Amino acid sequence: MTPTLTDLVTIPQFFTLPSSLLALVACFAFAEAQYPPPASYQNILNSPLDPRITVAYKQPPAGTCTTAYATQKQYTGYIGLPPYTLAPIQQNYSINTFFWFVEARQVPESAPLTIWLNGGPGASSMVGMFNEVGPCEVIQTEDGSYGTAFRKFGWDRSSNMLFIDQPNQVGFSYDTATNASYDLFRGEIIEPPTGADAVLPEFMYVNGTFGTASSGRPTGNMNTANTTEIAAAATWHFLQTWLAAFPQYNPAVRPNVTTSHYGTNAPVGVNLFTESYGGKFGPVFARYFEERNQLRSNGSLPNNSTLAIQLESVGIINGLVDDLIQDATYPSFAYNNTYDIQAITITEQLNEISAFSASGGCKEQIVSCRQTMNATDPEGYGDVATTNALCEAAQIACLNVSAAYYANGYDPYDIRQKLPSPDPPAAYQEYLNNASVLAAIGARVNYTESSPYVQNEFISTGDTIRGGLVEDLAYLLRLGVRVALIYGDADYICNWFGGEAVSLAIAATLPDYPVASPVMSLNGPSVVAIPASYASAFPAAGYGDIVVNSTYVGGATRQYGNLSFSRIYNAGHFVSYFQPETAFTVFTRIIQGDDLSTGDAISLSTFTSNGPLKSNYSNTDSYSPAPTCWLRSWNATCSAADTKAMLAGEGQVFQGMFIANQGHSVTLPTSTVAAGVRGHPVSTSSLGGTGGKTGTAAMSETGLTGVYTATATPFSTHRGGAAGSAALLGSWRMKLGPAFVVLLAVGVGGAIIL
């Protein structure tokens, strides 16, 4: 039933699990929103491995996403999987998966390859591309229009980067292109296209082209994955074709390159980094890839029509890995966190603890779901109705464990804030829906940041409750894959208390690994007592400071062998948005196999971090920016007063922002702000891309390449902010292929990079 004006004004400020909070300052006026122009590509071909699969891609004009160096190539496009590609999974629909690839800033022909996936389920990886770790960010210029600036600490600084919109119907990915209307207030797609209803003003409706998922289709008919296992299969098929179509970036086919744990002349691996619901995607996808490698090895999969995807590292950023472990931390984090914010009362805390552990509560229902799933749906394809219903019921019951936090109005992604949320901004959504940008990247559908339809499909199977991810990560450690957990310490929904508990649970599953290895001595074989097992050595490892530059410690990290847990200070859910330099530094040290504390080259077979056994740093950050009401992120960023004004026909719309006070003047950037636009890039020297917030962190002047290596820790006032004076502390370096290159030493007062 269509709500009345009164109904809409009194709708509470809800957050929908996790849709993403976005952008910076809007991009193009809604009058310009339109159907995508006909897509054109420089290359359309069939997969070298499977002629049924199509590949269509192009190089976007310079300036579409401004990079640090004009020489960095980019490719955008689609890989199309026809129906039944995923058999025995019942995939009776097409899958057209969008990707955006960008080369590393230095020697891309030997740089690592990192795959980035946002979570949701249903969140586009363009969130990570434009608001977190990608090479560019959207900025507003003095005339109110939008362009792009390079991101100083984008992860292309040390890796080739591949961003994938998955599963089907997410972001730019789709099944069949369908004209429809997008209701910005409700976040619904309405097919066929229609005008605004009697309640909403016209600017809250946008006509465009989308996939077939819409409000008129029942759950179970959205032509997308409904479990992480199915999404893993689709992504494996995507990567098979992508790696074959772009062999120059496929580490497995590079000559004369070796890797750390697959043996001499084995394929150099790739890195898989995920966020939020990526706590599910990362472990399951990685295990799926490695199991397919084993099937290739034993002949069950043909080697001539498949490729190995050898993983070097799996990184999970503020991930929801295991609800049985992490849900239990909601009451304690909400009441007694390191920010000294009591988001709930002691009574509410006790009630939430009971909701988790009492008979018939969250914990008991999770266990019941998992026992039933293991017996009836071990493949995890979500096609057993009774199991789906049991696991969905458990997921709903577990909402009670965090109910008080939301009822009290706090931002799920940042305990320092109340809703509506100020971060991250949503300008990039406006930018990506501009006709010239859609044409530049070959998009066949309009952009939406998150899909409630995909999310509902995963909810319908209770996917988040099903479990097994801790065991998947332990399995990866046994294979020699690096597993890194990274958590911003202001996040609530995937808080660092729970992340730390997951890291300890992973270690606890490995009491017999690593095992003592026989070595030859003068008297014959002998056994070395070390290394110790993960179960004993990881919890005994101390927290080391994450030294980001000569004046700043960005967090604390526990590391033993290939397993690490890092707490990032003064960062919400989107860690790289809040602390770009710290996030980049940790990322690069992970993929290079270094000490996450200092960046030193180490032997991971025996390395143990040093420091206190608990991370007790108390935050003092008072970060509290004012929110902006974005039309394309209405339910996350707009207040009840904004909604009331919008429905009453008051206020004004400017570049995708709603301004409730009609007399309010809009402040535009000064003429010194420069941005590249499609076909008209600007020089690197004229751009000042920062890549998001830095809290109180000191931004070192390091140029556009390199990662910091510390030889000491800044003085005692360093944590969470800049120190006073600093001694000689380290250097900036860049790994090129398998070798280290020391670029320049750092002296008192900062660093310069060549």
N, C-alpha and C positions, 0 to 999 in steps of 0.2 A: 504494500500500500504506500502511496506517495505521502511523505510527511507534510504536515502543515508548517507554516512559518513558525508558529510557536514551538512545534516539535523540534525543528532544526536549531532554534536559538538555544534550547535547553539540552541539546545533545552534549554529553560530557566530552571533555578533551581526552580522546582515546588514543592510545598508540596501538597500531596493528603490528603484530610480531613480525620480524623486524622489517618494516618498510624502512627506507633510508631517509634521513634528514639531510637536505642538500643545499647546495650551491653558495654563491657569494653575493653577487648583485646581479639582477636579472639580465636578460639578454635581448630579446626582440619582442616588440609589442605583440599582443595576441591577435591583432588584426592581420599579422603576417603569418600566423599559423595556418597551414594548409596541407593538402594532400602532397605526399612526396612526389617530386618530378620523376619521370621515367628514369630508372636506374641504368647507367651505362658503365661498362667495365673495360679495362685495357686487356684483360685476359679472362676467357671463359673456356674451360676445358673439363675433361673427365679425369677422375682420379687415376693416377698411375697404378694404383693397387686394385681398384674396383671400378670398372667403366660405368656402373650404374650411378655412382656418386659424382656430383658435379662440383666444380670449384669456379667461383667468379670473384675476381678481385681487381683492385686498382690502387694506384698511388695517389692519395689525396693531394690537391694543390698545396704548395708551401704556404704556411700560415694557418691552415685549417687546425692544426695542432702544432704550435711553434715549439721547436726543439732547441736545445742548447747549441747544437751545431747544425748548419744547413745540410751537411752531408749525410745526416741520419735518414735512412730510408724508412718509409712507413707503408703498410699495406692494410687496406680495409676490404671487407667483402663477406661472402657467404660460402659455406660448404653445405650442400644439400643432400640429405639422406632420404632415399625413397622409402615408401612403406615397407615394413617387414625386414628392414635392414638389421634390426635388433633381435630377430628370432633367436630363441623361442619366446621372447617377450612379445606380447600382443600389440605391436606398434602398427596400427592400420592407418597411419597418417604420415605426412611428410614432415621432416625436420630440416629447417633452414637456419643454421647457426651462424650468427654474426661474430666476426672477430676484428680486432684492431691490433696490429703488430707495429712495434717501433724498434729500430736498431739501438744497440748500446752506443754510447758516446765515443768509445774508443774500440778499435779493432773488433767490430761485430763478427767478423769471420771466425774469431776464436773465443768470443765472449760466451758466458753461460747463457742458457735459455731459461727464463722464469715464466711460468704460467700463473696468471692471477685470476682468482674466482671470488666474487662477492657471494654473500650468503642469501638470507631471506627466510625460508626458500622463496625465490621469486625476485630477488634483487639483482639489478643489472650490474655487470662488471664495469660499466662506464662510471659508476660511483667511484670505484677505485682509480680508474683512469684519470678522471678530472678533479676529484676532490681529495685524493690521497697520495698515490704512489706513481701516477703516470708522468709523462714527460712535460705536460703542460697543464695550465689552469685557465679558466675563463675569467677575464677581467672586464670591467666597464671603462669606457673611455669618456673624454670630456663632452662628447656629443650625445651620450646616453646609450650608444650602441655597444656591442660586445665583440671582443676578439680574444686571442689567446696569448699568454706569456709562458715562457719556459719555467719549469719548476726546478729550483736550484738543487733540491735534494730528491728529485725524481729517481726512481730505481733504475732508469736507463743509464744512470751514472756508472753502474757496474754490471749491467746485464741486458741482454736482449729481452724484451718484454712482450708477452702475448696475453691480451685480455679477451675473454670469451664470455658471451652472453648465453648462459645456460641455466636451467633446462629450456626446452622449447617454450615459446610464448613470453620469454623474459627479454626486456630491453628491446633491441632491434631484431631478435630472433622470432620466428613465426612458423606456422604450418602452411596456411593458405592466406594470401593477402586479401583483406576484406575491408571494405569501406564501412565506417561506423562513426559514432560520436563518443567523445570522452567527457564524462561528467567529472569535473575537477573537484567538486565538493565531496561527492561520495566515493570518488576513485573508481568509478564503474565505466566500462565500455558498453555502449548500447548499439545494437545492430538490428535493423539498418539505421543509417544516420537520421537524426531527428533534431529538432530545435529544442531550446531550453523549455523546461516545464513551467508551470504557472508560478512556481516558488522562486526559482533561481534566475538571476540576470543572465543575459546572453553570453557575457564574457566568461561565465563558468562552464560553458560548453565549447568544445573544440571538435570540429569535424576533421577526420583524417583517415588513414589506412592502418589497420592493425591485424593481428592474427584473428582466428575465429573464436578465441576465448572471450566470452562476454557474459553479461548478467543474465541473458536469456537462456543460457545452457546449463543443465544440471551438473552438479559435481559428478565426476567420473566420465565426463564427455568433453574435456577441455583439450584433448590432443597434446598432452604433455606427460612427463614423468610424474608419478605420484609417490615414489620412494627414492631414496638416495642411491639404491642399488641400480635402478633403471637409469637414473641420471649418469651414473658412472659408466654404464655400457654405452650410452649415447656419446659421452665425451671421449671415450676410448676410440670409437669409430671416427669421430671428428679429428682427433689427433693423428690417427693413422693416415688420413688423407692430407692433413695440413703439413705434417712432417715430410711426406712424400712430395708434395707440391712445392715446398720450400726447402729443398735439401741443403742449401747453403747455411741454413740455421739449425739443421738437425745435427746435434752433437754426435749421433751414432755413425755418421758417414764421413766425419772429418778424418783425414789421414794423419798418422803419426801423433796422435793425442791419446794419452792414457788417463785413467781416473783412479781415485783413491781406493775404492773398495770392490770394483768388479774385475780387477786384475789387469795385467799388462795387455795392451791393445784392445781392451774391452771398450764398449761405447762410453763416451763421456755422458754423464747423466744430465737430467733436467731438474729444475726446482719447481715445486708446486706450493704456492702460497695462497691461503684462503683466509676468510674473515667471517666472524659471527656464526651463521649456520654452516659456514665452511668448516666448523668443528666437526660436522658430520661429513661434508663433502671431502675434505682432505684425507682423513683416514680410509674411508671406503673407496674413493677413487684410486688412491695410491695402492691399496691392497689389490684392487681389481687389475690395475696395470701390471703389478708384479706377478699376479697369478696368470695373466695372459702371457707374460714372458716365459713362465715355466711351461705352459702349454706349447709354446713355440719350441722350447728346448727339448721336450719329449716327443715332438712330432704330432701332437694333437691339433695344433694349428699350423697351417702351411707357412714356411718361412719365406716363400717367394711372393706371397700376397699379404704379408703382415710385417710390421716393424716392431722391434723392441722399444719400449719406453722405459729407459733406465733412470730411476730417480736418485738424485744425490741428496736432496733434502726435502722435507715437508714442513712448512711453517704455518702455524695456526695463530691468528691474531684475534684476541678476545672471542674465542670460539666456544660454542655450546657443544661440548664433546659428549658428556654423559650426564643426563638429568638426574640419575640416581645419586651421583656425587655432588653435582653443582647446585641442584635445587635446595639442598640442605643448608647451603651457605647464605641464601637470601635473607633470612631473619637476622643472622649475626652481622652481615655486612650493612644492612639497612640501619641497624641500631648502634653498632660499635665499629666504625671504620676509621681509617687513618686521617680522615678530614675532620673528625670530631663533629660530624653531622648526624643528628638523630632524626632520620626520616620517618621512623615509626616509634611508638611508645613502647615501654617495657611490656605492657599488657598485650599490645599487638604483636610484639616479638614472640611472646609465649604462645599466643594463639597460632601464629604461623609455624612455630616449631611443632605444635600439636598437629596442624594440618598436614605436615610432612610425615610424621612418625606414628601417629595414632592408628589404631586398627581401622582398616578400610580406607586409609588416607593415601597420600601421594606415593610414598615409598612402597607400600604393600601392593598398590595397583601397578606400579612399574614392574615389580618382580613378577606379578601374575602375567602381564603382557609379554614379558620376555620369555617366560617358561612356555607359554602357549605358542608364541612365534617360532621358537626353536623347534617345536614339535610339528607345526602345521605349515609354516611358511619360511623354511630355512634359507631359501634363495633371496628373500626380502623383496619379492616383486609386488606385494600388496594386493594379491588377487584372491585372498581368503577372507570373505566378508566377516565372519565371526571374529577372526583375529584382528582385523582392522577396527571393528567396533570396540573391542576390548582395549586396544592400545589408544584409540582416540579418547575413550572415556578416561583413561589414566592421564592423558595429556590435559584434559579439561579439569580433572580433580587437582592436578598439580598447580593450576593457576591460583588456588587458594593460598599457596605458600608465599606468594608475593602480592596478594590482593591489597594489603594495607598500604604498601609503598605507592601503588598506583592511585589508590583512593586519596592519598595525601598530596597528589599532584606533582610528584617528582618525575623528572626526565629519566626514562629507562636507560638512556645511553650516557648519562652524566649526572651523578648524584649532586653535583654542585649547582644544578639548574632545576627550576621548575618549568613545567609546560606552560606555554608553548616554547619549543626549543629554539635557541638561536643558531645552532650549528648542526652540520655544516650548511652553507647556503645552497640555493637551488638555481643559481644563474646558468649553470651548465645545461640544465634541462631546457631552458629557453633557447640556448645556443644550438643544441642538437636538433631542435625542431624547426629551425630556420630553413627555408627551402634551399638556400645556397649551400648550407652545410650538409643537408640530406643528400643533395646532388653530389657534393664533393666526396662523400664517403661511400656512395652507391647504396644508400639505405633504401629498402623497398617498403618499409613501414615507418610510421611515426614513432618517436621515442617515448617510452614510459619507464620511469625509474624502477617501479616494482609492480608485480602482478598479484593482486589478491586472489586471482583464480588459481595460479600455480600454488600459492600458499595454502589455499583451501584443499587442493588435491593432496598435498603432503599431510595436512591435518587429518584428512579423512582416513588415512591409514595409520595415524599415530606414529608417523615416521620418526619424530624426534625422540620418542620414548624407547624405541626398539633396542638400542644398545649395541654392544660389541665393539665399540670404537676404541676403547682402551686396549683391548686385545689386538685390534688391527695395528695400533701404533707400536705395541710391543713386538708384533710380527715384523714390522718394518725395521725396528732396531736390530732384530736378529739377522736381517739381511744386510746390515751395515748402512742403512739410510739414516741420515741425520734427522731427528725429530725436535722441533723447536716450538715452544709455546710462548707467546708474547701477549701480555695483558696490560692495557692502560688502567691505572689504579683508580680512576674516577668512574669507570663504567659500573653500572649496577646489573644489567641483565645478563652479562657474562663477566662477572666480577673476578678480580684476581684472587680472592680467597678460594673460589671454586677452581680457577685455573691451576693454582698451586696444588690443590687437592688432587686434581687429575694427574698432574705430573708425578706425584708420589704414588698414585695408584698404578700408573704405567710401570714405574720402577718395581713396584711390589709384585707384578706378574712375572718378573724375570729373576727369580732367586738362583737360577742355574745358568745365567748368561751375563757376561762372557764366561767361558769356562777356561780353566787352566790349560795351557798349551804345552805339549812335550817339546823339549829342545835338546839338541845334541850337546853333550859335554865330553870331556876326555875319557870319562868312564862309562859312556853310553847315554841312552836317553834319560832325561830327567824331567821333572814337572815344575813349572814355575807357579808359585802360589798366587801371583797377581796376573791380570787385573781382578779386582773384586767384582762381585755381581752387582748389577744395577740395584737390586733390592736392598743391598747393604750400603753400597757406596754412594748412591745418589742422595738419599736423605742425610747422609753424613757430610756431604759437600756443603761448604759455606757459601753465603751470598757475597759475591764480589761486586764492587761498584762498576757501573757501565760508564766508562770515561769517554765522553763524546768529543770533547775538545780540551784545550788547555785550561779552561776555566769552568767547565760544566760537567757534572755527573747527572746523567739522564735517567738512571734507574739502578736496579740491582738484579743480578743474575746468578742462578744456581746451575752448574754445568758439570756433568760427569759423562765422559765418553761422548756418544752421539746424542745424548738427551740433555735438553736445557729448558729452563723456565725463567722468563725475564719479566720483571715488573717495571713498567715505564711510569715514571712520576708525572703527575699533573696532566694526564691524558685521559680523555673519555674513550668511548667505544671505538671511534675512528682514530686510532693511534697516530697514524701518519699525518692526519690533518692537524692534530694538536701539537705534536712533537716531531716534525719532519726530519730534523737532523738526527735525533736519537733513533728513530725508526729506521732510517736509511743505514745508519752505522751498524745497528744490530743485524739488519737484513744482510748486509754485505759480509759481515764477519761470519754469519751462518753459512752462506753459500760458499765462502772460501775455506771453511773448516777451521776458523781461528778461535782464539780465546775471546769470548763475547765481552769480557770485561775490558781488556786492553787492546785487542786486535793483534796480539802476538801470534806468530805462527807456532802451532803446537802439534803434538801427536795425540790425536783423539783416542787412541787405544788405551792411554793411561792417564789422561788429563783429568784433574779434579779442581774445581774452583775453591778459592779460600775466602774465609770471612765468617761472620756470625751465622748461626743456623736459622735465624729468623730475620725477616726483613721488617724492621721496626721503625723505619723512617716515618715521621709524622708530617703530613703535607700542610703547607701554609698558604697555598695558592688560593686567591680570592677571585678567581676568574668569573665574571658575570656580565657578558655583553648583552645588549638589548636585542630581542628577537626581531626578525623581519617577516612579514606575512607574505608568503609566496603562493601564488595561485596554484602552481603545480605540486605544492606540498602543503595543501591547506590544513589538513587535520593534524599535522605535526607542528606547523609554524605559526598558525593564526589563533588568536584568542577568541573567547566568547564575544567580546566587544567587537572584534573584527567581523565575526559572523553576523552579528546583529546589524551592524552598519551595512554590510554587503547585501543582506536580505531586504533592508529598508531602502535600498537604492542610494545610499550615501557613500561617500568616499570616492576614491579615484584609483585607476589602474595605470601603472607606469612600468614598462619593461618587465612585465610578469610579476610585479609587486603590487599588493593592495595597500593603499594608504587610507585609513579610516577617516582621517581629518582632511576634508576637502581643501582646506586653506593651507595645508602643510606644503611648504616648498621643498622640492627635491634637491639635495646637494649632490652635484656631479663631481667626478674627479677633476683634478687640474690638468692643464694641457701637457704636463710633464709625463703623464701616464701614456705609455705606448703599448700597442697590441698588434699582433699580426692578424690578418684576416685572409680568407680564402683567396689565393693567388697574389697576395700582397704581404709577404712576410716583412718583418723588421729585423734589424741586426741584433745580434745577441747583446751587444754592449748597451743598447737602448732599453732593454727590458730588465725588470727587477723582480721576476717571479720568486716568491718565497716558499710556495707550497704549503700554505696554511698557517695555523697559529703556532707560536713557539712558547706560550705561557711566559714564564720569566727567564727562559733559557737564553743564554748568550749565543748569538749567531756568529760563528767564526767566518772570517773572510778567506775562504779556501779555494775560490775559483769554481770550476765546473766539473772537475774530475777528482778522484782520489778518495780514500777512506782513512780515517785517523788511526794512528797507532800510538798508544800511550806508554810511557816508561815510568810514570808515577801518577799519583792521584792528586787532584787539586786540594787546596787547604779546606779546613773544616766547614767553611761557609758555603761550600759549592753545591750542595744537593738541592735540586729543584730550581737552581738559579745561578747567576754569575758570581764568581768569586772576586775578591779584590785583586791582589797581585797574584801572578802565577810564575812558577819556576819553569825551566826547560822540561817539557813533559812528553814530547813525542814527535811524530812526523806524520805526513800524509803520504799515502802510497796507493798504488793501483796494481792489482794483479792483471796481467795481460796473458790470457791463456793460462798455462800451468805455472807461469813464473811470476816472481815478485819484481816489481820495479819501484824503487824508492825514488820519489819525485823531488822532495825538498824538505829539509829539516825545519822544524818550527822553533822560533826563539821567543823570548819574552815579547809580549804584545801582539802575537797572532801568527798567521801563516800565509804564505803565498805559494800558489801552485803554478807550475809551468804548463 
